[in-house]
């Protein structure tokens, strides 16, 4: 019998929580964490979506949403106004269990289709999510966190990491493999975040186990250090179904995997509440477009 999960607090109408899922290196379980987090947030009764910011042929999301009729990112014109129905219909659906579902905005076209030019500015992704009306927005990012921070500092510009962290009501989620090298990369990223004044007090760290059994001593020691630096540290256990079949179907996930996803969602909501209070304030809305009548147009 699995441990009974406390119900998550649903986000109030008008609020929006942005959860950029980031990592210092590849192979950190970032997309898996984004998927599980979205499922847990959807179970709380919120409109939830994952924004896939990766190029199509390097992303797992198109295969996880295979066979749906959603047009994806390719049908959203970048140079014209969008409606909520356009954005919603472009997103594919994922099942979260217990009857709950959530959506994914990805590029689900055939592999040989021309590449899309995806926006780099996190604010553009936030505006897209706001138009879609989602309250819990999980962004599966692709940039290496520590390198991005150092590169931005040397170039005297705002990097991707800072831009995601500074979005309204953003709770960063930082992933790493639960190995010696994974924890070392995560610790280095946390030091870079601290040196650059990033909001570690509302950042949640996730250690993704690669095998069953007890975590290595170096990983446990790293988790202890991270606990004092971040809002929370969540352990995601190894799940053979994910390793073998990926996350195209989630019906055979272990109960402890679902419990870890629930704990992650709870940690995110707790960090948000500690930062902005609960219930969350209303989120900013995109400015309405001015309607230009034919009579007012210049000749």
C-alpha positions, -999 to 999 in steps of 0.1 A, spaced: 0 0 0 15 33 -11 17 63 12 -14 85 11 -8 118 -7 -20 150 7 -41 169 -18 -23 197 -36 -37 232 -33 -52 243 -66 -41 275 -80 -67 303 -78 -84 316 -109 -63 343 -125 -30 331 -111 -1 315 -131 29 296 -119 59 293 -143 82 263 -137 113 263 -159 129 229 -157 167 234 -162 199 214 -159 236 220 -160 243 191 -184 225 167 -207 213 134 -194 199 150 -162 164 137 -166 150 171 -174 122 161 -198 112 132 -175 110 156 -146 90 181 -167 65 153 -176 60 140 -141 57 175 -127 31 184 -153 11 153 -144 12 161 -107 1 197 -112 -27 186 -135 -40 164 -108 -44 195 -86 -71 207 -110 -51 234 -127 -49 241 -165 -14 227 -171 9 228 -201 45 219 -210 64 242 -234 89 222 -254 117 247 -262 140 221 -279 144 216 -317 123 188 -329 149 162 -337 166 166 -302 133 164 -283 114 134 -269 81 152 -268 71 146 -304 73 108 -299 55 110 -265 25 128 -283 26 107 -315 -6 101 -334 -25 132 -323 -40 157 -347 -27 188 -329 -9 211 -353 18 220 -328 41 250 -328 43 250 -366 7 262 -370 12 292 -347 22 322 -369 49 342 -352 40 375 -369 2 375 -364 -21 378 -334 -32 345 -318 -64 335 -301 -68 312 -271 -86 286 -293 -57 286 -318 -31 280 -291 -52 254 -273 -59 234 -305 -22 235 -314 -13 217 -282 -13 179 -278 -28 161 -248 -12 139 -222 -30 118 -196 -20 124 -160 -41 96 -143 -72 100 -122 -89 114 -152 -67 145 -153 -50 156 -184 -25 183 -195 -12 197 -227 21 200 -246 32 226 -271 58 209 -293 67 205 -329 51 172 -338 57 172 -376 75 145 -395 112 144 -390 120 156 -425 100 188 -421 120 221 -422 133 232 -388 113 258 -369 129 289 -356 119 288 -320 119 320 -298 149 323 -274 133 349 -251 115 333 -222 90 362 -222 78 351 -256 71 316 -243 53 332 -213 31 353 -236 22 322 -256 12 304 -223 -8 334 -212 -27 334 -244 -34 297 -240 -48 304 -206 -27 278 -187 -21 283 -150 7 259 -144 33 263 -171 63 239 -172 91 249 -196 114 221 -207 145 242 -214 177 232 -232 205 255 -222 233 244 -198 227 265 -167 263 271 -154 277 278 -188 249 302 -196 254 322 -164 292 325 -170 288 333 -207 261 360 -200 283 376 -173 314 377 -196 293 391 -225 275 417 -203 240 405 -212 210 388 -197 213 350 -200 186 324 -205 187 313 -169 182 348 -155 155 355 -180 135 324 -170 140 330 -133 128 366 -135 95 358 -152 65 367 -130 58 339 -104 86 316 -116 99 287 -95 130 272 -111 134 234 -110 170 223 -113 177 187 -123 207 164 -120 215 127 -123 219 112 -88 256 103 -96 289 117 -85 293 136 -117 257 147 -118 258 161 -83 291 178 -90 276 195 -120 246 205 -99 267 219 -71 287 239 -96 255 253 -111 242 262 -77 275 281 -69 271 300 -102 234 308 -94 245 320 -59 273 341 -73 250 357 -98 223 365 -72 197 341 -87 167 332 -65 179 300 -49 154 305 -20 126 295 -45 146 270 -65 137 233 -62 165 207 -69 157 172 -82 181 143 -80 172 117 -106 183 82 -96 199 61 -124 196 27 -106 177 10 -78 192 8 -44 208 32 -19 221 64 -33 259 68 -33 274 85 -3 287 114 -24 251 120 -37 237 120 -1 263 144 10 256 167 -20 218 166 -12 226 177 23 245 207 10 218 216 -15 191 214 12 206 245 29 210 264 -3 176 257 -21 139 257 -13 138 219 -13 156 188 -27 134 160 -41 147 125 -50 132 109 -80 136 71 -78 147 49 -106 117 35 -126 125 6 -150 94 15 -171 108 49 -179 142 36 -187 128 9 -210 97 25 -226 102 63 -220 71 83 -211 49 78 -241 26 59 -217 26 65 -180 1 39 -169 28 15 -156 49 39 -135 57 27 -100 37 42 -72 68 56 -56 75 75 -89 41 91 -87 47 99 -50 80 116 -59 62 136 -86 35 146 -61 63 156 -36 79 177 -63 47 195 -71 41 201 -34 77 215 -30 71 239 -59 38 251 -44 54 255 -10 82 276 -25 57 298 -43 37 303 -12 67 312 9 77 337 -17 44 354 -28 19 340 -3 -11 318 -8 -34 321 -26 -11 334 -54 -18 370 -67 -32 373 -101 -7 369 -130 0 396 -156 -21 394 -187 -10 401 -223 -20 436 -234 -50 435 -257 -44 444 -293 -58 476 -305 -85 471 -332 -78 492 -362 -109 499 -383 -106 504 -420 -117 540 -417 -88 548 -393 -61 533 -415 -37 557 -432 -43 560 -470 
